[in-house]
Amino acid sequence: MNVNFEHYKVFYYVARHGTITQAAQALYISQPAVSKSIHLLEKELSCELFHRNQKGMTLTPEGEMLYGHVAKAYEQLALGEKKLWEMLNLNNGVVRLGTSDMIARFFLLPYLEKFHSLYPDIRINMQSGTTPGTRIALKEERIEVGVVSSPVAASDDIEIHPIREIQDVFVAGLDYAPLAEKVLSFEEIMAHPIICTERNTASRHYLDSFFLKHKMRLEPAFELGTMELIMPYAERNLGIGIAVRDVAQERLEQGSLIEIRSRIEIPKRQICVIKRKKGGISKAAEAFLDIILP
């Protein structure tokens, strides 16, 4: 059975309004068109759906049963259209965002605040992870947009948009204060315990590559899951930490950490937005990108 859905739509309106005239007015079509649609539907279903009388149209038992199902289906479609309109007009929706805890706290907050003030009814579904993990989530379409720190492995299916420079620095607790008066070589820095992120992070990959270029192997005393953990470890004088200056800035200003200067500065890297080249993203995600991309 392959009934034209428009016939069910007309049936719904006739059953709801009780007359051909009112149904035609609600549908903005002619009364003969309504009558013809009901006739074709009854013919297709091989049964009468309405009793016709002077007062209008009343449902037969078969019509009552059918209306119960058609009403649910039509009202769900109407609800779907309403939700779709809200999404297209940014009155509803969700942004599926992947990022790290460090970027979420020290970079994204002002953008998220602005986005929420403009679109308070749109939800942010934030998945926390490393740069490699966020890149995988993007490829597997578990997120729409990623905000990550470089290096990011390039590929033909992912766009990379650098949006801000970040600088890795050496920091330490107050026991290391005498070193702050000097400019140290890498050999002198590496003579102390080193605190940095673990190997599956973009930050660690960047540092490993940098030190290898200078013919040194990074062998930290403490390998931590997140960059924010480096600060309390360094404050307790457990070694010299390597962290993004933005993350350490508050403690540097408060004086609980000091910066150790090196003769060769670690090159700056980038915070980047990543997204798929193919496959659309939601209107909500597009609005988020409009705010965060330069």
C-alpha positions as CSV (number, residue, x, y, z in Angstrom):
1,M,0.0,0.0,0.0
2,N,1.5,3.3,-1.1
3,V,-0.9,6.1,0.0
4,N,0.0,9.7,-0.8
5,F,0.8,11.3,2.5
6,E,-1.1,14.5,1.4
7,H,-4.3,12.4,1.7
8,Y,-3.5,11.6,5.3
9,K,-2.8,15.3,5.9
10,V,-6.3,16.2,4.5
11,F,-7.9,13.3,6.5
12,Y,-6.3,14.7,9.7
13,Y,-7.6,18.2,9.1
14,V,-11.1,17.0,8.2
15,A,-11.3,14.8,11.3
16,R,-9.9,17.6,13.5
17,H,-12.3,20.3,12.2
18,G,-15.3,18.2,11.4
19,T,-16.3,19.9,8.1
20,I,-14.9,20.0,4.6
21,T,-15.2,23.8,4.6
22,Q,-13.1,24.4,7.7
23,A,-10.5,21.8,6.7
24,A,-10.2,23.6,3.3
25,Q,-9.7,26.9,5.0
26,A,-7.1,25.6,7.3
27,L,-5.2,23.9,4.4
28,Y,-5.6,26.8,2.0
29,I,-7.1,24.6,-0.7
30,S,-10.5,24.3,-2.3
31,Q,-13.4,22.3,-0.9
32,P,-13.5,20.0,-4.0
33,A,-9.8,19.2,-3.5
34,V,-10.5,18.2,0.1
35,S,-13.5,16.0,-0.9
36,K,-11.5,14.4,-3.7
37,S,-8.5,13.6,-1.4
38,I,-10.9,11.9,1.2
39,H,-12.6,10.0,-1.6
40,L,-9.2,8.7,-2.9
41,L,-8.0,7.8,0.6
42,E,-11.2,5.8,1.3
43,K,-10.9,4.1,-2.1
44,E,-7.2,3.2,-1.4
45,L,-8.0,1.8,2.1
46,S,-11.2,0.1,0.9
47,C,-13.4,1.5,3.7
48,E,-15.4,4.5,4.7
49,L,-13.6,6.8,7.1
50,F,-16.4,9.4,7.7
51,H,-20.1,9.5,8.2
52,R,-21.5,12.4,6.1
53,N,-24.4,14.4,7.5
54,Q,-25.8,17.9,7.5
55,K,-23.7,18.9,10.5
56,G,-20.5,17.8,8.8
57,M,-18.2,14.8,9.0
58,T,-17.9,12.3,11.8
59,L,-15.4,9.5,12.0
60,T,-16.5,5.9,11.5
61,P,-15.0,3.3,13.9
62,E,-12.4,2.6,11.2
63,G,-11.7,6.3,10.9
64,E,-11.4,6.7,14.7
65,M,-8.7,4.0,14.8
66,L,-6.8,5.5,11.8
67,Y,-7.1,9.0,13.2
68,G,-5.4,7.9,16.4
69,H,-2.3,6.9,14.5
70,V,-2.4,9.7,11.9
71,A,-2.7,12.3,14.5
72,K,0.3,11.1,16.4
73,A,2.4,10.9,13.2
74,Y,1.3,14.3,11.9
75,E,1.8,16.1,15.3
76,Q,5.3,14.5,15.5
77,L,6.1,15.9,12.1
78,A,4.7,19.3,13.1
79,L,6.9,19.2,16.2
80,G,9.9,18.2,14.0
81,E,9.3,21.1,11.7
82,K,9.1,23.4,14.7
83,K,12.3,22.1,16.2
84,L,14.0,22.4,12.8
85,W,12.9,26.0,12.5
86,E,14.3,26.7,15.9
87,M,17.6,25.1,15.0
88,L,17.9,27.0,11.7
89,N,17.1,30.2,13.6
90,L,19.5,29.4,16.5
91,N,16.7,29.1,19.0
92,N,17.6,25.5,19.7
93,G,20.4,23.0,19.0
94,V,23.7,21.7,20.3
95,V,27.4,22.3,19.4
96,R,29.4,19.1,19.7
97,L,32.9,20.4,20.7
98,G,36.1,18.6,21.4
99,T,39.0,20.2,23.3
100,S,41.4,19.8,26.2
101,D,40.8,20.9,29.8
102,M,43.7,23.4,29.4
103,I,42.2,25.1,26.3
104,A,38.7,25.0,27.8
105,R,39.8,26.9,30.9
106,F,42.5,29.2,29.6
107,F,41.3,30.1,26.1
108,L,37.7,29.1,25.4
109,L,35.9,30.6,28.3
110,P,35.4,34.1,26.9
111,Y,34.2,32.7,23.6
112,L,31.8,30.4,25.3
113,E,30.5,33.2,27.4
114,K,29.9,35.4,24.4
115,F,28.2,32.5,22.5
116,H,25.9,31.7,25.4
117,S,24.9,35.4,25.7
118,L,24.0,35.4,22.0
119,Y,22.4,32.0,21.9
120,P,21.2,31.0,25.4
121,D,19.1,28.1,24.1
122,I,21.9,26.3,22.4
123,R,23.7,23.6,24.4
124,I,27.4,23.0,24.3
125,N,28.3,19.3,24.4
126,M,32.0,19.4,25.3
127,Q,34.2,16.3,25.0
128,S,37.5,16.6,26.8
129,G,40.6,14.9,25.4
130,T,44.1,15.2,23.9
131,T,44.8,16.7,20.5
132,P,45.2,13.2,18.9
133,G,42.0,12.0,20.7
134,T,40.0,15.1,19.5
135,R,41.2,14.5,16.0
136,I,40.0,10.9,16.1
137,A,36.6,12.0,17.5
138,L,36.3,14.5,14.7
139,K,37.0,11.9,12.0
140,E,34.6,9.5,13.6
141,E,31.9,12.3,13.6
142,R,31.5,12.2,17.4
143,I,32.2,16.0,17.4
144,E,31.7,18.7,14.8
145,V,34.5,21.1,15.8
146,G,37.8,20.7,17.7
147,V,39.9,23.3,19.4
148,V,43.3,21.9,20.0
149,S,47.0,22.8,20.5
150,S,49.5,22.1,17.8
151,P,51.1,20.0,16.5
152,V,48.1,18.6,14.6
153,A,48.6,15.8,12.1
154,A,47.5,17.1,8.7
155,S,45.3,15.0,6.4
156,D,43.2,15.5,3.3
157,D,39.9,15.3,5.2
158,I,40.5,17.8,8.0
159,E,40.9,21.6,7.9
160,I,43.3,23.2,10.4
161,H,42.8,26.9,11.3
162,P,45.5,28.4,13.6
163,I,43.9,31.1,15.8
164,R,46.3,32.0,18.5
165,E,50.0,31.6,19.4
166,I,51.0,29.9,22.7
167,Q,54.5,29.8,24.3
168,D,55.9,26.9,26.3
169,V,58.1,28.1,29.2
170,F,60.1,26.6,32.1
171,V,58.7,27.2,35.5
172,A,59.7,26.2,39.0
173,G,59.0,26.7,42.7
174,L,60.7,29.2,45.0
175,D,63.6,26.8,45.9
176,Y,64.8,27.4,42.4
177,A,64.8,31.2,42.7
178,P,68.6,31.5,42.3
179,L,68.2,30.0,38.8
180,A,65.8,32.8,37.8
181,E,68.8,35.2,37.9
182,K,70.6,33.3,35.1
183,V,70.0,32.3,31.5
184,L,70.5,28.5,31.4
185,S,71.5,26.1,28.7
186,F,69.3,23.1,28.1
187,E,72.0,20.9,29.6
188,E,71.8,23.0,32.8
189,I,68.0,22.8,32.9
190,M,68.0,19.1,32.2
191,A,70.3,18.5,35.1
192,H,67.2,19.0,37.3
193,P,64.0,16.8,37.5
194,I,61.7,17.7,34.7
195,I,57.9,17.9,35.0
196,C,55.8,17.7,31.8
197,T,52.7,16.1,30.2
198,E,52.5,12.5,29.2
199,R,53.5,11.1,25.9
200,N,50.1,10.9,24.2
201,T,49.6,14.7,24.2
202,A,50.4,17.2,21.5
203,S,52.4,19.2,24.0
204,R,54.7,16.3,24.8
205,H,55.1,15.3,21.1
206,Y,56.1,18.9,20.4
207,L,58.6,19.0,23.2
208,D,60.1,15.6,22.3
209,S,60.6,16.7,18.7
210,F,62.2,20.0,19.8
211,F,64.7,18.5,22.2
212,L,65.7,15.8,19.7
213,K,66.5,18.6,17.2
214,H,69.0,19.8,19.8
215,K,70.3,16.3,20.3
216,M,68.8,15.9,23.7
217,R,66.3,13.3,24.9
218,L,63.5,14.5,27.2
219,E,63.3,12.1,30.1
220,P,61.0,13.7,32.7
221,A,60.8,12.7,36.4
222,F,57.0,13.3,36.3
223,E,54.7,12.7,33.4
224,L,51.3,14.1,34.1
225,G,47.9,13.7,32.4
226,T,47.0,17.4,32.2
227,M,49.1,20.5,32.0
228,E,47.3,22.1,34.9
229,L,48.8,19.4,37.2
230,I,52.3,20.7,36.4
231,M,51.8,23.9,38.4
232,P,51.3,22.4,41.9
233,Y,54.1,19.9,41.3
234,A,56.4,22.7,40.4
235,E,55.2,24.9,43.3
236,R,56.3,22.0,45.6
237,N,59.8,22.2,44.2
238,L,59.6,18.7,42.7
239,G,61.4,19.9,39.6
240,I,61.3,22.3,36.7
241,G,58.0,22.2,34.8
242,I,57.4,22.8,31.1
243,A,54.0,24.5,30.6
244,V,52.2,27.0,28.4
245,R,52.7,30.5,29.8
246,D,49.0,31.2,29.8
247,V,48.5,28.3,32.2
248,A,51.3,29.4,34.5
249,Q,50.7,33.1,34.3
250,E,48.5,33.5,37.4
251,R,51.0,31.7,39.6
252,L,53.9,33.6,38.0
253,E,52.2,36.9,38.8
254,Q,51.4,35.8,42.4
255,G,55.0,34.8,42.9
256,S,54.4,31.1,43.8
257,L,56.2,30.1,40.6
258,I,59.2,31.6,38.9
259,E,60.2,31.4,35.2
260,I,63.5,29.8,34.3
261,R,65.0,31.5,31.2
262,S,66.8,29.3,28.6
263,R,69.4,30.4,26.0
264,I,67.2,28.9,23.3
265,E,63.5,29.7,23.5
266,I,61.1,26.9,22.8
267,P,59.4,28.0,19.5
268,K,55.8,29.2,19.8
269,R,53.0,26.9,18.6
270,Q,49.3,27.4,17.9
271,I,45.9,26.8,19.3
272,C,43.9,25.6,16.2
273,V,40.3,25.0,15.2
274,I,39.9,21.7,13.3
275,K,36.9,20.6,11.4
276,R,36.1,18.1,8.6
277,K,36.4,19.3,5.0
278,K,33.5,17.2,3.9
279,G,30.1,16.9,5.6
280,G,28.0,19.7,6.9
281,I,28.0,21.0,10.4
282,S,25.0,22.3,12.3
283,K,23.9,25.9,12.2
284,A,24.8,26.1,15.9
285,A,28.4,25.0,15.2
286,E,28.6,27.5,12.3
287,A,27.6,30.3,14.7
288,F,30.2,29.1,17.2
289,L,32.9,29.2,14.4
290,D,31.8,32.7,13.4
291,I,32.7,33.8,17.0
292,I,36.0,32.0,17.5
293,L,37.6,32.2,14.0
294,P,39.5,35.4,13.3
